[in-house]
Amino acid sequence: MRRSSSWRLAMFLALVAACGTQDKPADAPADQAPAAAGPAAIVTVIYKHPTDTAAFEKYYREVHLPLVSANQHEIGFTRADLTKFISKLDGSKAPLYRQAELYFPSMDAAKKGMATPGFKKVADDLANFASGGLIGMLAEETSEPTEASTGEPMAVLAVIYVQPKEPPAFEKYYAETHVPLVGASQAEIGFTKAELTKFASSLEGSVPGYYRQAELYFPSMEALKKGVETEAFKKVAADLPNFATGGGPHVLVAVETR
């Protein structure tokens, strides 16, 4: 079956997002104009489990990362984060495999980057390693901007929400009750930063596969495990059914792989 040009663009953007990280977060190109004030745009790609994990990781590391890094300057992303899902909160197998996030200063910058020849150079590479499929989305940052992690890779608790039955009700409760509850619990739970994003669309422009994501960063896996055992975290987790009306969100333990 012949694929449309929009499909190819979506798949290409997913490819870039999956691979655009380096040993440390990428810096903005030297001649790029200063970022305009406002929320960052984030290309988010969530990978499902590949049919051959070892083959995925080898190609991802040895071929795909260098290919995208070579085109970073032209594409114009300013930060790239990669995480690998380890398990669900209860220790069972995570339903998703990896996540990649490319940060742009704005939606306009993301759209400009998506239109560059740099994307085209790696578009056809996706099928060489993404054997399990993926979900590609455009997101907007809805929390205060944070810096990319430095030092040792951090442990991440990712909460990925499905589409709620009533988005306005979700947003009201989330902003007025849930997020303040998480903020008030930070010291006891022990996370060092939180990043909140809202998915605006799929990479093809349709309704995104997920609705929102919250990522809590911990200095180590030991700190994360200790944090989720606290009474404060249990209160936060117990609050999820009060607004996550589309079904239970994925609550996943992950590690940075920068």
C-alpha positions in Angstrom: 0.0 0.0 0.0 1.4 3.4 -0.9 2.0 5.7 2.0 1.0 9.4 1.9 3.5 12.2 2.3 1.9 13.2 5.6 2.5 9.6 6.9 6.1 9.8 5.8 6.6 13.1 7.6 5.0 11.7 10.7 7.2 8.6 10.7 10.3 10.6 10.0 9.6 13.0 12.9 9.1 10.0 15.1 12.5 8.7 14.0 14.2 11.9 14.8 12.7 12.1 18.2 13.8 8.6 19.0 17.4 9.2 18.2 18.2 12.9 18.7 20.0 12.5 22.0 23.7 12.3 22.7 25.8 11.5 25.8 24.6 14.8 27.3 21.7 17.0 26.3 22.2 18.8 23.0 22.8 22.5 23.0 21.1 25.0 20.6 23.0 25.7 17.4 25.4 28.6 17.8 23.7 30.9 15.3 20.1 30.1 16.3 18.1 33.1 17.4 17.3 33.2 21.1 14.2 31.3 22.1 11.0 33.3 22.3 9.4 33.4 25.7 6.6 30.9 26.1 6.1 27.1 26.4 8.4 24.7 24.7 7.1 22.4 22.0 8.1 18.8 22.4 8.1 16.0 19.8 7.4 13.0 21.9 7.7 9.4 20.6 6.7 6.5 22.7 8.0 3.1 21.4 6.3 -0.1 21.9 8.3 -3.2 22.6 10.4 -4.2 19.5 10.4 -7.7 18.2 14.1 -8.0 18.8 15.3 -5.8 21.7 19.0 -6.5 21.2 18.8 -5.6 17.5 16.9 -2.4 18.3 19.4 -1.2 20.9 22.4 -2.0 18.7 21.0 -0.1 15.7 19.7 2.7 17.8 23.1 3.3 19.4 25.5 2.7 16.5 23.6 4.0 13.5 20.5 6.0 14.4 21.9 8.4 17.0 24.9 9.5 14.9 22.7 10.0 11.9 20.3 12.4 13.7 23.1 14.1 15.6 24.7 15.0 12.3 21.6 16.9 11.3 20.8 18.6 14.7 22.1 22.0 13.6 19.7 22.1 10.6 16.7 20.7 12.5 17.2 23.1 15.3 16.1 21.2 18.4 17.7 22.6 21.6 17.4 19.6 23.9 16.9 15.8 23.6 15.8 13.5 26.4 15.7 9.7 26.1 14.2 7.4 28.7 13.8 3.6 28.9 10.8 2.2 30.7 11.8 -0.5 33.2 8.5 -1.6 34.7 5.1 -0.7 35.9 4.9 0.7 39.5 4.1 -2.8 40.8 7.2 -4.3 39.2 5.4 -6.0 36.3 6.4 -5.6 32.7 5.9 -2.1 31.3 3.5 -1.9 28.4 5.8 0.5 26.6 9.5 0.3 25.8 11.1 3.7 25.3 10.4 7.4 25.0 12.2 10.1 23.2 11.5 13.9 23.6 12.9 16.6 21.4 12.5 20.1 22.7 12.0 23.2 20.5 11.7 26.8 21.7 8.1 27.1 20.3 5.6 25.4 18.1 6.7 27.6 15.2 10.3 26.4 15.7 9.2 22.8 15.7 7.2 23.2 12.5 10.2 25.0 10.9 12.5 22.1 11.9 10.1 19.5 10.6 10.3 21.1 7.2 14.0 21.0 6.8 15.9 18.7 4.4 17.7 17.4 7.5 14.5 15.5 8.4 14.4 14.0 5.0 17.9 12.5 5.2 16.8 10.1 8.0 13.1 9.5 7.2 13.6 6.1 5.7 15.7 4.8 8.6 12.7 4.3 10.9 11.7 0.9 9.6 15.2 -0.4 10.3 14.8 -0.6 14.0 11.2 0.4 15.2 9.9 -3.1 14.7 7.3 -2.9 17.4 5.6 0.3 16.3 5.4 3.6 18.0 3.1 6.5 19.0 4.3 9.9 17.9 2.9 13.2 19.3 3.4 16.9 19.5 3.3 18.2 23.0 3.4 21.6 24.8 5.1 22.1 28.1 2.6 23.1 30.8 4.9 23.4 33.8 7.7 25.9 34.5 10.7 25.3 32.2 13.4 23.0 33.6 17.0 22.4 32.6 18.1 19.1 31.1 19.6 16.7 33.6 23.3 16.6 34.2 25.6 14.2 36.1 24.4 10.7 36.7 21.3 9.5 34.8 18.2 10.0 36.8 15.3 7.7 37.6 12.0 8.9 36.3 8.4 8.1 37.3 6.2 8.7 34.3 2.5 9.1 34.5 0.9 8.9 31.0 -2.8 9.7 30.9 -5.2 8.4 28.3 -7.9 10.7 26.8 -10.4 11.6 29.6 -14.1 11.5 29.1 -14.4 15.2 29.9 -11.2 17.1 29.2 -12.5 20.4 30.8 -13.3 18.6 34.1 -9.9 16.9 34.0 -8.1 20.1 33.5 -9.9 21.9 36.3 -9.3 19.2 38.8 -5.7 18.7 37.6 -4.8 22.4 38.0 -6.7 23.2 41.1 -6.3 20.0 43.2 -3.9 17.3 41.8 -0.9 19.4 40.8 -1.0 21.4 44.1 -1.2 18.1 46.0 1.9 16.8 44.2 3.7 20.0 44.8 2.9 20.0 48.5 4.2 16.4 48.7 7.5 17.0 47.0 9.8 17.1 50.0 8.4 13.9 51.5 8.3 12.0 48.2 11.8 13.2 47.3 11.6 14.1 43.6 13.9 16.9 42.5 11.9 18.2 39.5 8.6 17.7 37.7 7.9 18.2 34.0 4.3 18.4 32.8 3.2 18.2 29.1 0.0 18.1 27.2 -0.2 16.4 23.9 -1.6 18.7 21.2 -1.9 16.2 18.3 -0.4 13.2 16.8 2.4 13.8 14.3 -0.1 13.5 11.6 -2.4 16.2 13.1 -5.1 13.9 14.4 -6.2 13.2 18.0 -3.1 12.1 20.0 -2.7 8.6 21.3 -2.4 9.9 24.8 -3.6 13.1 26.6 -1.0 14.2 29.1 2.2 13.2 30.8 3.8 14.0 34.1 7.4 13.1 34.8 8.9 13.1 38.3 12.7 13.0 38.4 14.6 11.3 41.3 18.4 11.3 41.8 18.6 7.5 41.8 16.4 4.4 41.5 16.8 3.9 45.2 15.4 7.4 45.9 12.4 6.7 43.6 11.6 3.4 45.3 11.8 5.1 48.7 9.6 7.9 47.5 6.8 5.7 46.2 6.6 4.0 49.6 5.8 7.3 51.4 2.4 8.2 52.7 2.5 11.4 50.6 2.9 9.4 47.4 0.1 7.0 48.3 -2.2 10.0 48.7 -1.2 11.3 45.3 -1.7 7.9 43.7 -5.1 7.6 45.4 -6.2 10.9 43.8 -5.8 9.7 40.3 -9.2 8.1 39.9 -10.8 11.4 40.9 -10.0 12.9 37.5 -8.4 10.3 35.2 -11.8 9.3 33.8 -10.5 7.8 30.6 -9.1 4.8 32.5 -6.2 4.2 34.7 -3.0 6.0 33.5 0.2 4.2 32.8 2.4 4.7 35.9 5.9 3.6 34.8 9.3 3.5 36.3 12.0 4.6 33.8 15.7 5.6 33.6 17.4 8.2 31.6 19.6 6.8 28.8 21.5 9.9 27.8 
